[in-house]
Amino acid sequence: SNGGYMSYHLACNTNLFAAVASVTGSMTPETYNNCSPTNATSILQIHGLLDFVVPYEGNGGSKSIPDVIDYWINYN
């Protein structure tokens, strides 16, 4: 999951990648609120509904997966 968070952080803050994949990661509220990508970025998100470490519906340290996907749909 930490790699997924890092993937989104890099997608938001660099122009080095055309695509990122996150397996059970999300975006922190800080990354989400400060995301400013400079190019379209394809996203692959793999996440289970019963993940209690990084909940699908989010928590104080993670945005919900629907919020993350909606962000990238609207950005792209």
PDB file of N, CA, C and O in Angstrom, chain B, residues numbered from 101:
ATOM      1  N   SER B 101       0.816  -1.206   0.000  1.00  0.00           N
ATOM      2  CA  SER B 101       0.000   0.000   0.000  1.00  0.00           C
ATOM      3  C   SER B 101       0.857   1.265   0.000  1.00  0.00           C
ATOM      4  O   SER B 101       0.482   2.263  -0.616  1.00  0.00           O
ATOM      5  N   ASN B 102       1.994   1.235   0.679  1.00  0.00           N
ATOM      6  CA  ASN B 102       2.851   2.424   0.684  1.00  0.00           C
ATOM      7  C   ASN B 102       3.322   2.781  -0.727  1.00  0.00           C
ATOM      8  O   ASN B 102       3.441   3.960  -1.062  1.00  0.00           O
ATOM      9  N   GLY B 103       3.587   1.779  -1.542  1.00  0.00           N
ATOM     10  CA  GLY B 103       3.978   2.039  -2.926  1.00  0.00           C
ATOM     11  C   GLY B 103       2.865   2.714  -3.710  1.00  0.00           C
ATOM     12  O   GLY B 103       3.127   3.543  -4.582  1.00  0.00           O
ATOM     13  N   GLY B 104       1.629   2.362  -3.403  1.00  0.00           N
ATOM     14  CA  GLY B 104       0.486   3.010  -4.055  1.00  0.00           C
ATOM     15  C   GLY B 104       0.385   4.475  -3.689  1.00  0.00           C
ATOM     16  O   GLY B 104       0.125   5.322  -4.544  1.00  0.00           O
ATOM     17  N   TYR B 105       0.591   4.775  -2.409  1.00  0.00           N
ATOM     18  CA  TYR B 105       0.615   6.174  -1.977  1.00  0.00           C
ATOM     19  C   TYR B 105       1.726   6.936  -2.702  1.00  0.00           C
ATOM     20  O   TYR B 105       1.528   8.063  -3.157  1.00  0.00           O
ATOM     21  N   MET B 106       2.891   6.305  -2.800  1.00  0.00           N
ATOM     22  CA  MET B 106       4.033   6.939  -3.470  1.00  0.00           C
ATOM     23  C   MET B 106       3.739   7.148  -4.955  1.00  0.00           C
ATOM     24  O   MET B 106       4.100   8.182  -5.517  1.00  0.00           O
ATOM     25  N   SER B 107       3.087   6.176  -5.593  1.00  0.00           N
ATOM     26  CA  SER B 107       2.740   6.322  -7.009  1.00  0.00           C
ATOM     27  C   SER B 107       1.875   7.558  -7.239  1.00  0.00           C
ATOM     28  O   SER B 107       2.127   8.342  -8.154  1.00  0.00           O
ATOM     29  N   TYR B 108       0.866   7.722  -6.410  1.00  0.00           N
ATOM     30  CA  TYR B 108      -0.004   8.886  -6.555  1.00  0.00           C
ATOM     31  C   TYR B 108       0.757  10.183  -6.249  1.00  0.00           C
ATOM     32  O   TYR B 108       0.565  11.192  -6.928  1.00  0.00           O
ATOM     33  N   HIS B 109       1.610  10.154  -5.239  1.00  0.00           N
ATOM     34  CA  HIS B 109       2.403  11.335  -4.910  1.00  0.00           C
ATOM     35  C   HIS B 109       3.272  11.735  -6.107  1.00  0.00           C
ATOM     36  O   HIS B 109       3.347  12.914  -6.454  1.00  0.00           O
ATOM     37  N   LEU B 110       3.923  10.759  -6.734  1.00  0.00           N
ATOM     38  CA  LEU B 110       4.757  11.054  -7.902  1.00  0.00           C
ATOM     39  C   LEU B 110       3.923  11.544  -9.082  1.00  0.00           C
ATOM     40  O   LEU B 110       4.333  12.458  -9.798  1.00  0.00           O
ATOM     41  N   ALA B 111       2.754  10.937  -9.283  1.00  0.00           N
ATOM     42  CA  ALA B 111       1.884  11.377 -10.381  1.00  0.00           C
ATOM     43  C   ALA B 111       1.428  12.819 -10.182  1.00  0.00           C
ATOM     44  O   ALA B 111       1.243  13.557 -11.150  1.00  0.00           O
ATOM     45  N   CYS B 112       1.250  13.215  -8.932  1.00  0.00           N
ATOM     46  CA  CYS B 112       0.797  14.580  -8.630  1.00  0.00           C
ATOM     47  C   CYS B 112       1.909  15.611  -8.701  1.00  0.00           C
ATOM     48  O   CYS B 112       1.650  16.782  -8.980  1.00  0.00           O
ATOM     49  N   ASN B 113       3.136  15.195  -8.454  1.00  0.00           N
ATOM     50  CA  ASN B 113       4.211  16.160  -8.243  1.00  0.00           C
ATOM     51  C   ASN B 113       5.369  16.089  -9.224  1.00  0.00           C
ATOM     52  O   ASN B 113       6.339  16.834  -9.082  1.00  0.00           O
ATOM     53  N   THR B 114       5.289  15.205 -10.220  1.00  0.00           N
ATOM     54  CA  THR B 114       6.324  15.142 -11.242  1.00  0.00           C
ATOM     55  C   THR B 114       5.653  14.957 -12.595  1.00  0.00           C
ATOM     56  O   THR B 114       4.450  14.709 -12.667  1.00  0.00           O
ATOM     57  N   ASN B 115       6.411  15.075 -13.642  1.00  0.00           N
ATOM     58  CA  ASN B 115       5.892  14.769 -14.982  1.00  0.00           C
ATOM     59  C   ASN B 115       6.687  13.617 -15.585  1.00  0.00           C
ATOM     60  O   ASN B 115       6.848  13.541 -16.803  1.00  0.00           O
ATOM     61  N   LEU B 116       7.181  12.724 -14.738  1.00  0.00           N
ATOM     62  CA  LEU B 116       8.042  11.633 -15.183  1.00  0.00           C
ATOM     63  C   LEU B 116       7.284  10.398 -15.661  1.00  0.00           C
ATOM     64  O   LEU B 116       7.867   9.545 -16.331  1.00  0.00           O
ATOM     65  N   PHE B 117       6.002  10.283 -15.332  1.00  0.00           N
ATOM     66  CA  PHE B 117       5.278   9.045 -15.590  1.00  0.00           C
ATOM     67  C   PHE B 117       4.021   9.300 -16.422  1.00  0.00           C
ATOM     68  O   PHE B 117       3.294  10.268 -16.196  1.00  0.00           O
ATOM     69  N   ALA B 118       3.783   8.418 -17.381  1.00  0.00           N
ATOM     70  CA  ALA B 118       2.552   8.483 -18.170  1.00  0.00           C
ATOM     71  C   ALA B 118       1.433   7.701 -17.503  1.00  0.00           C
ATOM     72  O   ALA B 118       0.259   7.899 -17.816  1.00  0.00           O
ATOM     73  N   ALA B 119       1.798   6.805 -16.578  1.00  0.00           N
ATOM     74  CA  ALA B 119       0.813   5.972 -15.897  1.00  0.00           C
ATOM     75  C   ALA B 119       1.354   5.544 -14.540  1.00  0.00           C
ATOM     76  O   ALA B 119       2.566   5.441 -14.353  1.00  0.00           O
ATOM     77  N   VAL B 120       0.454   5.296 -13.593  1.00  0.00           N
ATOM     78  CA  VAL B 120       0.824   4.725 -12.301  1.00  0.00           C
ATOM     79  C   VAL B 120      -0.189   3.654 -11.931  1.00  0.00           C
ATOM     80  O   VAL B 120      -1.338   3.682 -12.371  1.00  0.00           O
ATOM     81  N   ALA B 121       0.260   2.714 -11.114  1.00  0.00           N
ATOM     82  CA  ALA B 121      -0.617   1.652 -10.603  1.00  0.00           C
ATOM     83  C   ALA B 121      -0.489   1.618  -9.092  1.00  0.00           C
ATOM     84  O   ALA B 121       0.610   1.733  -8.551  1.00  0.00           O
ATOM     85  N   SER B 122      -1.605   1.461  -8.420  1.00  0.00           N
ATOM     86  CA  SER B 122      -1.638   1.394  -6.968  1.00  0.00           C
ATOM     87  C   SER B 122      -2.335   0.106  -6.559  1.00  0.00           C
ATOM     88  O   SER B 122      -3.478  -0.149  -6.938  1.00  0.00           O
ATOM     89  N   VAL B 123      -1.631  -0.694  -5.786  1.00  0.00           N
ATOM     90  CA  VAL B 123      -2.233  -1.922  -5.240  1.00  0.00           C
ATOM     91  C   VAL B 123      -2.474  -1.661  -3.766  1.00  0.00           C
ATOM     92  O   VAL B 123      -1.535  -1.630  -2.970  1.00  0.00           O
ATOM     93  N   THR B 124      -3.717  -1.475  -3.412  1.00  0.00           N
ATOM     94  CA  THR B 124      -4.211  -1.217  -2.055  1.00  0.00           C
ATOM     95  C   THR B 124      -3.724   0.092  -1.450  1.00  0.00           C
ATOM     96  O   THR B 124      -3.811   0.275  -0.236  1.00  0.00           O
ATOM     97  N   GLY B 125      -3.217   0.997  -2.262  1.00  0.00           N
ATOM     98  CA  GLY B 125      -2.850   2.322  -1.763  1.00  0.00           C
ATOM     99  C   GLY B 125      -3.977   3.308  -2.018  1.00  0.00           C
ATOM    100  O   GLY B 125      -5.018   2.958  -2.574  1.00  0.00           O
ATOM    101  N   SER B 126      -3.752   4.533  -1.607  1.00  0.00           N
ATOM    102  CA  SER B 126      -4.716   5.607  -1.814  1.00  0.00           C
ATOM    103  C   SER B 126      -3.932   6.908  -1.918  1.00  0.00           C
ATOM    104  O   SER B 126      -2.727   6.896  -2.169  1.00  0.00           O
ATOM    105  N   MET B 127      -4.614   8.019  -1.727  1.00  0.00           N
ATOM    106  CA  MET B 127      -3.959   9.319  -1.649  1.00  0.00           C
ATOM    107  C   MET B 127      -4.190   9.869  -0.245  1.00  0.00           C
ATOM    108  O   MET B 127      -5.296   9.788   0.291  1.00  0.00           O
ATOM    109  N   THR B 128      -3.141  10.426   0.340  1.00  0.00           N
ATOM    110  CA  THR B 128      -3.335  11.107   1.615  1.00  0.00           C
ATOM    111  C   THR B 128      -4.124  12.382   1.348  1.00  0.00           C
ATOM    112  O   THR B 128      -4.123  12.875   0.220  1.00  0.00           O
ATOM    113  N   PRO B 129      -4.795  12.925   2.356  1.00  0.00           N
ATOM    114  CA  PRO B 129      -5.480  14.202   2.139  1.00  0.00           C
ATOM    115  C   PRO B 129      -4.519  15.292   1.647  1.00  0.00           C
ATOM    116  O   PRO B 129      -4.909  16.121   0.825  1.00  0.00           O
ATOM    117  N   GLU B 130      -3.289  15.304   2.127  1.00  0.00           N
ATOM    118  CA  GLU B 130      -2.308  16.299   1.689  1.00  0.00           C
ATOM    119  C   GLU B 130      -1.997  16.154   0.201  1.00  0.00           C
ATOM    120  O   GLU B 130      -1.997  17.141  -0.535  1.00  0.00           O
ATOM    121  N   THR B 131      -1.730  14.911  -0.244  1.00  0.00           N
ATOM    122  CA  THR B 131      -1.461  14.689  -1.672  1.00  0.00           C
ATOM    123  C   THR B 131      -2.679  15.063  -2.498  1.00  0.00           C
ATOM    124  O   THR B 131      -2.555  15.737  -3.521  1.00  0.00           O
ATOM    125  N   TYR B 132      -3.850  14.630  -2.065  1.00  0.00           N
ATOM    126  CA  TYR B 132      -5.095  14.904  -2.787  1.00  0.00           C
ATOM    127  C   TYR B 132      -5.328  16.410  -2.920  1.00  0.00           C
ATOM    128  O   TYR B 132      -5.632  16.900  -4.008  1.00  0.00           O
ATOM    129  N   ASN B 133      -5.188  17.134  -1.827  1.00  0.00           N
ATOM    130  CA  ASN B 133      -5.484  18.569  -1.825  1.00  0.00           C
ATOM    131  C   ASN B 133      -4.442  19.397  -2.569  1.00  0.00           C
ATOM    132  O   ASN B 133      -4.747  20.484  -3.059  1.00  0.00           O
ATOM    133  N   ASN B 134      -3.224  18.893  -2.654  1.00  0.00           N
ATOM    134  CA  ASN B 134      -2.142  19.643  -3.297  1.00  0.00           C
ATOM    135  C   ASN B 134      -1.720  19.062  -4.645  1.00  0.00           C
ATOM    136  O   ASN B 134      -0.699  19.464  -5.203  1.00  0.00           O
ATOM    137  N   CYS B 135      -2.488  18.135  -5.159  1.00  0.00           N
ATOM    138  CA  CYS B 135      -2.132  17.469  -6.405  1.00  0.00           C
ATOM    139  C   CYS B 135      -2.165  18.470  -7.558  1.00  0.00           C
ATOM    140  O   CYS B 135      -3.159  19.167  -7.764  1.00  0.00           O
ATOM    141  N   SER B 136      -1.070  18.529  -8.300  1.00  0.00           N
ATOM    142  CA  SER B 136      -1.012  19.437  -9.451  1.00  0.00           C
ATOM    143  C   SER B 136      -0.194  18.803 -10.571  1.00  0.00           C
ATOM    144  O   SER B 136       0.897  19.269 -10.898  1.00  0.00           O
ATOM    145  N   PRO B 137      -0.733  17.736 -11.154  1.00  0.00           N
ATOM    146  CA  PRO B 137      -0.010  17.085 -12.247  1.00  0.00           C
ATOM    147  C   PRO B 137       0.086  18.009 -13.454  1.00  0.00           C
ATOM    148  O   PRO B 137      -0.719  18.923 -13.630  1.00  0.00           O
ATOM    149  N   THR B 138       1.088  17.745 -14.274  1.00  0.00           N
ATOM    150  CA  THR B 138       1.298  18.590 -15.448  1.00  0.00           C
ATOM    151  C   THR B 138       0.967  17.881 -16.755  1.00  0.00           C
ATOM    152  O   THR B 138       1.030  18.488 -17.824  1.00  0.00           O
ATOM    153  N   ASN B 139       0.615  16.599 -16.675  1.00  0.00           N
ATOM    154  CA  ASN B 139       0.229  15.870 -17.884  1.00  0.00           C
ATOM    155  C   ASN B 139      -0.811  14.812 -17.522  1.00  0.00           C
ATOM    156  O   ASN B 139      -0.927  14.402 -16.367  1.00  0.00           O
ATOM    157  N   ALA B 140      -1.561  14.382 -18.529  1.00  0.00           N
ATOM    158  CA  ALA B 140      -2.536  13.317 -18.307  1.00  0.00           C
ATOM    159  C   ALA B 140      -1.814  12.074 -17.807  1.00  0.00           C
ATOM    160  O   ALA B 140      -0.723  11.748 -18.275  1.00  0.00           O
ATOM    161  N   THR B 141      -2.427  11.388 -16.858  1.00  0.00           N
ATOM    162  CA  THR B 141      -1.802  10.221 -16.242  1.00  0.00           C
ATOM    163  C   THR B 141      -2.806   9.088 -16.166  1.00  0.00           C
ATOM    164  O   THR B 141      -3.846   9.218 -15.520  1.00  0.00           O
ATOM    165  N   SER B 142      -2.503   7.985 -16.817  1.00  0.00           N
ATOM    166  CA  SER B 142      -3.357   6.803 -16.710  1.00  0.00           C
ATOM    167  C   SER B 142      -3.188   6.197 -15.330  1.00  0.00           C
ATOM    168  O   SER B 142      -2.084   6.165 -14.786  1.00  0.00           O
ATOM    169  N   ILE B 143      -4.291   5.716 -14.768  1.00  0.00           N
ATOM    170  CA  ILE B 143      -4.301   5.189 -13.409  1.00  0.00           C
ATOM    171  C   ILE B 143      -4.851   3.771 -13.406  1.00  0.00           C
ATOM    172  O   ILE B 143      -5.858   3.489 -14.056  1.00  0.00           O
ATOM    173  N   LEU B 144      -4.186   2.872 -12.672  1.00  0.00           N
ATOM    174  CA  LEU B 144      -4.724   1.549 -12.382  1.00  0.00           C
ATOM    175  C   LEU B 144      -4.803   1.439 -10.870  1.00  0.00           C
ATOM    176  O   LEU B 144      -3.791   1.573 -10.183  1.00  0.00           O
ATOM    177  N   GLN B 145      -5.995   1.198 -10.348  1.00  0.00           N
ATOM    178  CA  GLN B 145      -6.193   1.038  -8.914  1.00  0.00           C
ATOM    179  C   GLN B 145      -6.717  -0.366  -8.657  1.00  0.00           C
ATOM    180  O   GLN B 145      -7.743  -0.760  -9.210  1.00  0.00           O
ATOM    181  N   ILE B 146      -6.019  -1.118  -7.823  1.00  0.00           N
ATOM    182  CA  ILE B 146      -6.460  -2.448  -7.398  1.00  0.00           C
ATOM    183  C   ILE B 146      -6.699  -2.364  -5.902  1.00  0.00           C
ATOM    184  O   ILE B 146      -5.787  -2.044  -5.141  1.00  0.00           O
ATOM    185  N   HIS B 147      -7.923  -2.650  -5.477  1.00  0.00           N
ATOM    186  CA  HIS B 147      -8.253  -2.475  -4.066  1.00  0.00           C
ATOM    187  C   HIS B 147      -9.419  -3.371  -3.675  1.00  0.00           C
ATOM    188  O   HIS B 147     -10.405  -3.467  -4.407  1.00  0.00           O
ATOM    189  N   GLY B 148      -9.313  -4.018  -2.542  1.00  0.00           N
ATOM    190  CA  GLY B 148     -10.398  -4.854  -2.037  1.00  0.00           C
ATOM    191  C   GLY B 148     -11.340  -4.066  -1.154  1.00  0.00           C
ATOM    192  O   GLY B 148     -10.936  -3.111  -0.491  1.00  0.00           O
ATOM    193  N   LEU B 149     -12.589  -4.468  -1.149  1.00  0.00           N
ATOM    194  CA  LEU B 149     -13.581  -3.797  -0.311  1.00  0.00           C
ATOM    195  C   LEU B 149     -13.393  -4.097   1.172  1.00  0.00           C
ATOM    196  O   LEU B 149     -13.853  -3.326   2.014  1.00  0.00           O
ATOM    197  N   LEU B 150     -12.734  -5.188   1.503  1.00  0.00           N
ATOM    198  CA  LEU B 150     -12.575  -5.588   2.900  1.00  0.00           C
ATOM    199  C   LEU B 150     -11.175  -5.293   3.435  1.00  0.00           C
ATOM    200  O   LEU B 150     -10.726  -5.942   4.380  1.00  0.00           O
ATOM    201  N   ASP B 151     -10.492  -4.333   2.848  1.00  0.00           N
ATOM    202  CA  ASP B 151      -9.164  -3.929   3.318  1.00  0.00           C
ATOM    203  C   ASP B 151      -9.348  -3.039   4.543  1.00  0.00           C
ATOM    204  O   ASP B 151      -9.918  -1.953   4.440  1.00  0.00           O
ATOM    205  N   PHE B 152      -8.870  -3.492   5.696  1.00  0.00           N
ATOM    206  CA  PHE B 152      -9.040  -2.716   6.923  1.00  0.00           C
ATOM    207  C   PHE B 152      -7.799  -1.904   7.273  1.00  0.00           C
ATOM    208  O   PHE B 152      -7.833  -1.113   8.216  1.00  0.00           O
ATOM    209  N   VAL B 153      -6.708  -2.080   6.537  1.00  0.00           N
ATOM    210  CA  VAL B 153      -5.502  -1.275   6.745  1.00  0.00           C
ATOM    211  C   VAL B 153      -5.642   0.043   5.987  1.00  0.00           C
ATOM    212  O   VAL B 153      -5.412   1.113   6.550  1.00  0.00           O
ATOM    213  N   VAL B 154      -6.013  -0.032   4.730  1.00  0.00           N
ATOM    214  CA  VAL B 154      -6.315   1.144   3.909  1.00  0.00           C
ATOM    215  C   VAL B 154      -7.764   0.962   3.457  1.00  0.00           C
ATOM    216  O   VAL B 154      -8.012   0.405   2.388  1.00  0.00           O
ATOM    217  N   PRO B 155      -8.720   1.425   4.258  1.00  0.00           N
ATOM    218  CA  PRO B 155     -10.134   1.173   3.955  1.00  0.00           C
ATOM    219  C   PRO B 155     -10.576   1.757   2.615  1.00  0.00           C
ATOM    220  O   PRO B 155     -10.196   2.871   2.254  1.00  0.00           O
ATOM    221  N   TYR B 156     -11.371   1.000   1.895  1.00  0.00           N
ATOM    222  CA  TYR B 156     -11.915   1.430   0.614  1.00  0.00           C
ATOM    223  C   TYR B 156     -12.654   2.755   0.762  1.00  0.00           C
ATOM    224  O   TYR B 156     -12.576   3.611  -0.119  1.00  0.00           O
ATOM    225  N   GLU B 157     -13.362   2.926   1.857  1.00  0.00           N
ATOM    226  CA  GLU B 157     -14.143   4.143   2.085  1.00  0.00           C
ATOM    227  C   GLU B 157     -13.316   5.269   2.707  1.00  0.00           C
ATOM    228  O   GLU B 157     -13.855   6.333   3.012  1.00  0.00           O
ATOM    229  N   GLY B 158     -12.004   5.043   2.898  1.00  0.00           N
ATOM    230  CA  GLY B 158     -11.128   6.075   3.415  1.00  0.00           C
ATOM    231  C   GLY B 158     -11.185   6.201   4.930  1.00  0.00           C
ATOM    232  O   GLY B 158     -12.005   5.564   5.592  1.00  0.00           O
ATOM    233  N   ASN B 159     -10.298   7.033   5.465  1.00  0.00           N
ATOM    234  CA  ASN B 159     -10.260   7.369   6.890  1.00  0.00           C
ATOM    235  C   ASN B 159      -9.496   8.679   7.024  1.00  0.00           C
ATOM    236  O   ASN B 159      -9.292   9.367   6.024  1.00  0.00           O
ATOM    237  N   GLY B 160      -9.073   9.038   8.211  1.00  0.00           N
ATOM    238  CA  GLY B 160      -8.394  10.313   8.418  1.00  0.00           C
ATOM    239  C   GLY B 160      -7.098  10.468   7.645  1.00  0.00           C
ATOM    240  O   GLY B 160      -6.701  11.587   7.324  1.00  0.00           O
ATOM    241  N   GLY B 161      -6.428   9.351   7.339  1.00  0.00           N
ATOM    242  CA  GLY B 161      -5.147   9.419   6.638  1.00  0.00           C
ATOM    243  C   GLY B 161      -5.211   9.051   5.172  1.00  0.00           C
ATOM    244  O   GLY B 161      -4.200   9.107   4.473  1.00  0.00           O
ATOM    245  N   SER B 162      -6.395   8.672   4.696  1.00  0.00           N
ATOM    246  CA  SER B 162      -6.544   8.217   3.311  1.00  0.00           C
ATOM    247  C   SER B 162      -7.859   8.705   2.725  1.00  0.00           C
ATOM    248  O   SER B 162      -8.898   8.676   3.385  1.00  0.00           O
ATOM    249  N   LYS B 163      -7.802   9.147   1.496  1.00  0.00           N
ATOM    250  CA  LYS B 163      -9.033   9.469   0.782  1.00  0.00           C
ATOM    251  C   LYS B 163      -9.712   8.161   0.372  1.00  0.00           C
ATOM    252  O   LYS B 163      -9.054   7.129   0.237  1.00  0.00           O
ATOM    253  N   SER B 164     -11.022   8.210   0.177  1.00  0.00           N
ATOM    254  CA  SER B 164     -11.719   7.011  -0.282  1.00  0.00           C
ATOM    255  C   SER B 164     -11.284   6.693  -1.711  1.00  0.00           C
ATOM    256  O   SER B 164     -10.886   7.583  -2.463  1.00  0.00           O
ATOM    257  N   ILE B 165     -11.365   5.425  -2.070  1.00  0.00           N
ATOM    258  CA  ILE B 165     -10.972   5.025  -3.421  1.00  0.00           C
ATOM    259  C   ILE B 165     -11.885   5.680  -4.466  1.00  0.00           C
ATOM    260  O   ILE B 165     -11.381   6.130  -5.495  1.00  0.00           O
ATOM    261  N   PRO B 166     -13.210   5.754  -4.247  1.00  0.00           N
ATOM    262  CA  PRO B 166     -14.026   6.486  -5.222  1.00  0.00           C
ATOM    263  C   PRO B 166     -13.598   7.946  -5.387  1.00  0.00           C
ATOM    264  O   PRO B 166     -13.625   8.470  -6.501  1.00  0.00           O
ATOM    265  N   ASP B 167     -13.203   8.612  -4.297  1.00  0.00           N
ATOM    266  CA  ASP B 167     -12.723   9.998  -4.404  1.00  0.00           C
ATOM    267  C   ASP B 167     -11.450  10.077  -5.246  1.00  0.00           C
ATOM    268  O   ASP B 167     -11.304  10.969  -6.082  1.00  0.00           O
ATOM    269  N   VAL B 168     -10.528   9.135  -5.018  1.00  0.00           N
ATOM    270  CA  VAL B 168      -9.271   9.115  -5.766  1.00  0.00           C
ATOM    271  C   VAL B 168      -9.541   8.913  -7.257  1.00  0.00           C
ATOM    272  O   VAL B 168      -9.008   9.637  -8.098  1.00  0.00           O
ATOM    273  N   ILE B 169     -10.365   7.932  -7.569  1.00  0.00           N
ATOM    274  CA  ILE B 169     -10.664   7.651  -8.977  1.00  0.00           C
ATOM    275  C   ILE B 169     -11.390   8.826  -9.620  1.00  0.00           C
ATOM    276  O   ILE B 169     -11.091   9.192 -10.757  1.00  0.00           O
ATOM    277  N   ASP B 170     -12.345   9.423  -8.899  1.00  0.00           N
ATOM    278  CA  ASP B 170     -13.058  10.585  -9.433  1.00  0.00           C
ATOM    279  C   ASP B 170     -12.099  11.742  -9.704  1.00  0.00           C
ATOM    280  O   ASP B 170     -12.246  12.454 -10.697  1.00  0.00           O
ATOM    281  N   TYR B 171     -11.107  11.931  -8.812  1.00  0.00           N
ATOM    282  CA  TYR B 171     -10.133  12.992  -9.055  1.00  0.00           C
ATOM    283  C   TYR B 171      -9.458  12.802 -10.408  1.00  0.00           C
ATOM    284  O   TYR B 171      -9.382  13.731 -11.213  1.00  0.00           O
ATOM    285  N   TRP B 172      -8.962  11.570 -10.651  1.00  0.00           N
ATOM    286  CA  TRP B 172      -8.211  11.333 -11.887  1.00  0.00           C
ATOM    287  C   TRP B 172      -9.115  11.335 -13.111  1.00  0.00           C
ATOM    288  O   TRP B 172      -8.684  11.749 -14.187  1.00  0.00           O
ATOM    289  N   ILE B 173     -10.343  10.887 -12.976  1.00  0.00           N
ATOM    290  CA  ILE B 173     -11.283  10.958 -14.105  1.00  0.00           C
ATOM    291  C   ILE B 173     -11.492  12.420 -14.492  1.00  0.00           C
ATOM    292  O   ILE B 173     -11.441  12.766 -15.672  1.00  0.00           O
ATOM    293  N   ASN B 174     -11.727  13.274 -13.500  1.00  0.00           N
ATOM    294  CA  ASN B 174     -11.960  14.689 -13.778  1.00  0.00           C
ATOM    295  C   ASN B 174     -10.709  15.386 -14.275  1.00  0.00           C
ATOM    296  O   ASN B 174     -10.797  16.260 -15.138  1.00  0.00           O
ATOM    297  N   TYR B 175      -9.544  15.022 -13.752  1.00  0.00           N
ATOM    298  CA  TYR B 175      -8.307  15.655 -14.203  1.00  0.00           C
ATOM    299  C   TYR B 175      -7.988  15.261 -15.642  1.00  0.00           C
ATOM    300  O   TYR B 175      -7.671  16.109 -16.476  1.00  0.00           O
ATOM    301  N   ASN B 176      -8.077  13.976 -15.917  1.00  0.00           N
ATOM    302  CA  ASN B 176      -7.711  13.486 -17.239  1.00  0.00           C
ATOM    303  C   ASN B 176      -8.744  13.842 -18.279  1.00  0.00           C
ATOM    304  O   ASN B 176      -8.585  13.500 -19.451  1.00  0.00           O
TER     305      ASN B 176
END
